[in-house]
Amino acid sequence: MSFDYKKAKFNFVEKRNKFFIFSLVLIVVGFGVLFIKGLNLGIDFTAGTRIRIHADHPISVDKLQQEFEAINLDPVKIVLKGEKQNIASARFDTELEQDQVIKAKQHFNEVYGEAPAISTVSPQVGRDLAKNAILAVAIASIGIVIYVWIRFEILQGLAAIVALLHDSFFIIAVFSLLQFTVSIEFVAAVLTIVGYSINDTIVLFDRIRENMNLTKRIRGFSDLSNIVNQSIYQTLARSINTVLTVVIAALALLIFGNEAIRNFAFALTVGLVAGTYSSIFIAAQLWAIWKARALKHVSSKPKENHA
């Protein structure tokens, strides 16, 4: 029995423009957030020193600024964290001297009853880490295009990359909005999300290929829409179950894990949801549009006359 997308409860391809507009609005807002607030880069990517202060009561930026002034230090940025706003991260653009580090530990230990955690990264290390992070994402993206191109076709590879860029940018925009620290853990989360997102997309594209082989004749966009909708419905339960399983694990890390892995868990949670959305609502629809244009272009070519 053939699938009739016109009678389906929800037509994914027919509503494609709404999904595209929704994603476009999010991207525009994301660029605005990045322009206004920027990224809270950790010292993994910027040379300098980070002092992490933990108190048993809420603290304020003004109060901390006064404490730093008392020991002749001037942080570039102070960010408060924690449900009670009792955790602070102060960043310096320069490496603090050993005597400054000792003085800071003694001072905040006296004020808050706990010595702060202080970490330092040299300019060369910061540049190398930033370069390697960008290179890792770029290599992963190129590898995905080549893999999908070989297994399926170049149009599906390009659609997959658009979906991955959509997911990656969404995570970056959320981190910018919330001013969470962008560190090596963030890059690890992005690469993990790339893997999960492309897995969902490949499963969907594989089902699309199977349904295309079962279709006797594909005339244009209408037939492609039918195939895409059928494929989405056939893989929808699997995609939702997969992402829910991983999201539950990521949420457990976010809620019960320590501060060191919470950014990773948060990025993973946001990225997994965005990845499932892009696979279903972005990648497949883009492929259908591009494939229809390719079919139209081929059919419009004049046929050669043979004597």
C-alpha positions in Angstrom: 0.0 0.0 0.0 1.5 3.3 -1.1 1.9 6.3 1.3 -0.2 9.3 0.4 1.4 12.4 2.0 -1.7 14.5 1.2 -3.7 12.5 3.6 -1.0 12.4 6.3 -1.9 14.1 9.6 1.2 16.3 9.3 2.9 17.0 6.0 6.6 17.8 6.8 7.5 18.9 3.3 4.4 21.1 2.8 5.3 23.0 6.0 8.9 23.4 5.0 8.8 27.2 4.6 7.6 27.6 8.2 10.6 25.5 9.4 13.0 27.5 7.2 11.6 30.8 8.5 11.8 29.6 12.1 15.4 28.5 11.7 16.3 31.8 9.8 14.8 33.9 12.6 16.8 31.9 15.2 20.0 32.4 13.1 19.4 36.2 12.8 18.7 36.5 16.5 21.8 34.4 17.2 24.0 36.7 15.1 22.5 39.6 17.0 23.3 38.0 20.4 26.8 37.2 19.2 27.4 40.8 18.0 26.1 42.3 21.3 27.3 39.9 23.9 30.0 37.9 22.1 31.3 34.6 23.5 32.6 34.0 27.0 35.8 32.4 25.9 37.6 30.4 28.5 41.3 30.7 28.9 41.6 27.5 26.8 41.3 29.8 23.8 42.6 33.1 25.2 45.9 33.7 26.9 45.6 34.7 30.5 44.5 33.5 33.9 41.2 32.4 35.3 40.3 32.6 39.0 37.2 30.5 40.0 35.7 31.6 43.4 33.2 29.5 45.3 31.2 31.0 48.3 28.6 29.5 50.6 26.3 32.6 49.9 25.3 34.7 46.9 28.0 37.2 45.8 27.9 40.2 43.4 30.1 41.4 40.7 30.6 44.8 42.4 31.7 43.1 45.6 34.2 40.9 43.8 35.5 43.9 41.9 36.3 45.5 45.2 38.0 42.4 46.5 40.2 42.3 43.5 41.0 46.0 43.8 42.1 45.3 47.4 44.9 43.0 46.1 45.7 45.3 43.1 44.2 43.0 40.4 41.8 44.1 37.7 39.9 41.2 35.9 38.7 41.8 32.4 35.4 40.0 33.1 33.6 38.5 36.0 30.8 36.0 35.4 28.5 34.6 38.1 27.3 31.1 38.0 25.3 28.6 40.1 21.7 28.6 41.2 22.5 30.8 44.2 24.9 33.0 42.2 27.6 31.8 44.6 30.2 30.8 42.0 32.3 33.4 40.1 34.8 33.1 37.3 37.1 36.1 36.8 39.3 36.2 33.7 42.5 38.1 33.1 44.1 38.8 29.7 47.6 38.3 31.1 49.4 35.6 33.1 49.5 36.4 36.7 52.8 36.3 38.5 53.4 33.7 41.1 53.3 36.2 44.0 49.9 37.5 42.6 48.5 34.0 42.5 49.6 33.3 46.1 48.1 36.7 47.3 44.8 36.0 45.5 44.5 32.5 47.1 45.2 33.8 50.6 42.9 36.8 50.2 39.8 34.9 48.9 40.4 32.0 51.4 40.1 34.6 54.2 37.1 36.3 52.7 35.1 33.2 51.6 36.7 30.4 53.6 37.9 28.5 50.5 40.9 29.1 48.3 40.0 29.8 44.6 41.0 27.5 41.7 43.5 29.4 39.5 44.5 28.2 36.0 46.8 29.9 33.5 47.3 29.5 29.7 50.1 31.0 27.7 49.4 33.0 24.5 50.9 30.2 22.3 48.9 27.5 23.9 45.7 29.5 23.5 46.3 30.1 19.8 47.1 26.5 19.2 44.0 25.2 21.0 41.7 27.6 19.0 43.3 26.7 15.7 43.1 22.9 16.5 39.4 23.3 17.5 38.5 25.0 14.3 40.5 22.5 12.3 38.8 19.5 14.0 35.3 20.8 13.2 36.4 21.6 9.6 37.9 18.2 9.0 34.8 16.5 10.5 32.5 18.4 8.2 34.6 17.7 5.1 34.8 14.0 6.0 31.0 13.9 6.4 30.4 15.5 3.0 32.8 12.9 1.3 31.2 10.0 3.2 27.6 11.0 2.3 28.6 11.8 -1.2 30.1 8.4 -1.7 27.2 6.5 0.0 24.4 8.6 -1.4 24.9 11.7 -3.5 26.5 15.2 -3.3 23.1 16.9 -2.8 22.4 14.9 0.4 26.0 15.6 1.6 25.4 19.3 1.2 22.1 19.1 2.9 23.7 17.3 5.8 26.4 20.0 6.1 23.8 22.7 6.2 22.0 20.9 9.0 25.3 20.5 10.9 26.1 24.2 10.5 22.6 25.0 11.8 23.1 22.8 14.9 26.6 24.1 15.6 25.6 27.8 15.3 22.5 27.2 17.5 24.7 25.9 20.3 27.1 28.8 19.9 24.3 31.3 20.0 22.8 29.7 23.2 26.2 29.8 24.9 26.6 33.5 23.9 23.1 34.3 25.2 23.7 32.6 28.5 27.4 33.6 28.7 28.5 30.1 29.5 32.2 29.5 29.2 33.4 28.2 25.8 36.2 25.8 26.6 37.6 22.5 25.3 34.6 20.7 26.7 32.4 22.8 24.5 34.4 21.7 21.4 34.1 18.1 22.5 30.3 18.5 22.8 30.0 20.0 19.3 32.0 17.1 17.8 29.8 14.6 19.7 26.7 16.4 18.4 28.0 16.3 14.8 28.2 12.5 15.1 24.7 12.1 16.5 23.2 14.6 14.1 24.8 13.0 11.0 23.7 9.6 12.2 20.0 10.7 12.3 20.4 12.3 8.9 22.0 9.3 7.3 19.3 7.0 8.6 16.7 9.2 7.1 18.6 9.5 3.8 19.0 5.8 3.7 15.3 5.3 4.0 14.7 7.9 1.3 17.0 6.0 -1.0 15.1 2.8 -0.4 11.8 4.4 -1.1 13.1 6.0 -4.2 14.2 2.5 -5.5 10.7 1.3 -4.8 9.1 4.1 -6.7 8.6 3.3 -10.4 8.9 6.8 -11.7 9.8 10.1 -10.1 8.5 13.0 -12.1 9.2 16.0 -9.9 8.8 17.7 -6.5 5.4 16.2 -5.8 6.8 12.6 -6.0 9.9 13.6 -4.0 7.7 15.2 -1.3 5.8 12.0 -1.0 9.0 10.0 -0.6 10.4 12.4 2.0 7.2 12.4 4.1 7.0 8.6 3.9 10.6 8.3 5.0 10.3 10.7 7.9 7.2 8.9 9.2 9.1 5.5 9.0 12.1 6.8 10.9 10.4 9.3 13.2 10.0 6.9 16.2 13.6 5.7 16.0 14.9 9.3 15.9 12.9 10.4 18.9 13.7 7.3 20.9 17.4 7.7 20.1 17.6 11.3 21.1 15.5 10.8 24.2 17.8 8.1 25.4 20.9 10.2 25.1 19.2 13.4 26.3 18.2 11.6 29.5 21.8 10.6 30.1 23.0 14.2 29.3 20.4 15.7 31.7 21.6 13.4 34.4 25.1 14.7 33.9 23.8 18.2 33.9 21.8 17.8 37.1 24.0 15.5 39.1 27.5 16.1 37.6 30.0 18.5 38.9 30.7 21.9 37.6 33.5 20.7 35.3 31.2 18.7 33.0 28.0 20.7 33.2 28.8 22.9 30.2 29.5 19.8 28.2 26.3 18.2 29.3 24.3 21.4 28.6 25.8 21.8 25.1 25.1 18.1 24.4 21.5 18.4 25.5 20.8 21.5 23.4 22.7 20.1 20.4 20.9 16.8 20.4 17.5 18.4 20.3 18.7 20.8 17.5 20.3 17.9 15.6 17.0 15.9 15.6 15.1 19.0 14.5 17.5 19.7 11.6 17.6 16.2 10.4 13.8 16.0 10.1 12.8 19.6 9.3 15.8 21.0 7.4 18.1 18.4 5.7 15.4 16.3 4.1 13.4 19.3 2.8 16.5 21.0 1.4 17.4 17.8 -0.4 13.9 17.5 -1.9 14.1 21.1 -3.2 17.5 20.7 -4.7 16.8 17.2 -6.2 13.6 18.5 -7.8 15.6 21.3 -9.5 18.2 18.8 -10.6 15.5 16.6 -12.1 13.9 19.6 -13.8 17.3 20.7 -15.2 17.9 17.2 -16.6 14.4 16.9 -18.2 14.7 20.3 -19.8 17.9 19.4 -21.7 17.3 18.9 -25.4 17.6 15.3 -26.5 20.2 14.5 -29.2 18.8 13.3 -32.5 20.5 10.2 -33.9 20.5 9.5 -37.6 
